Amino acid sequence: MKKKEIQKEIFDFVENYPERASTKTRWKRPLVSFASAEDRLFPLLKKVVRPSHALPQDLLMKAKTVLAYFLPFENKVQEMNAKEEEHPARVWAVAYIETNRLIQDLGNHLKDFLEGAGYGTVSTPATHNYDQTILLSDWSHRHVAYIAGLGRLGLNRWLITEEGCCGRLGSLVTAAFFSPSPRPKGEFCLTFAGHKCSACIAKCKYGGLFNDNFDRHACNRQLLKNDAFFSDLETSDVCGKCGCGLPCSDKNPAGGIHG
């Protein structure tokens, strides 16, 4: 199977999804990247993330490729969230809920598509697949997407892509072979590239984000407060303040390149 075939399935599915699912959220064109299931970085996630982090072969014995994709929100979603002071903008909470559903539906679609072509495939949940005590996952979409070359990690601990960081990540493991995408050369985060920025640190008012540390428990406490604030919605443990209204929100500002 060729890359352009699976990419077209993703592009078409996301483009048609708002009408099919009657969503309020709209997405820009997805970004798609590929990693070899044998990439030497996957075993390192047992040190970088947690010892129980899965390898591709733990999810699918005959895994050959890990496919990762980024679904960027329309710019107005992050712009409206940046304007709100105490809580996230409602449009941000809705985008979170609807994009999680999109990732689930897209994952099921791609699984059917690839298995229909004879390739075993495992799709992974969009979120809430983490240990509720230590708040770490056994399959980190963010780190998997980094390995697949979708972007670089920023000071805010988000993955910064060519379309910025405001959107959501999904991934799957398949027995189909796709040639690996090159990882970017150079940083996408202005701070990591040696420029004066750290704007994301100033955006966090909840004691979660620092230049040299991330307190995931402080962050999670605020997420739960926000979920209670949007009590009329589905689970919406969201914030996004440290990713919105920034130079990296909707673009790669530092000039790191692929290839």
Secondary structure, DSSP 4 states (H G I P E B T S, - for coil): --HHHHHHHHHHHHHHHHHHHT-S--B---EEEEEETT-TTTTTHHHHT-TTPPPHHHH-TT--EEEEEEEEBPHHHHHHHHH-SSS--HHHHHHHHHHHHHHHHHHHHHHHHHHHTT--EEE--SS--B-TTT--BSS-HHHHHHHTTSEEE-TTSSEEETTBS-EEEEEEEESS--PPPPPPBS-SSTTTTT-S--HHHHH--SS-B-SS-B-HHHHHHHHHHHHHHTTTSS------GGGSSSTTSSS--S--B--
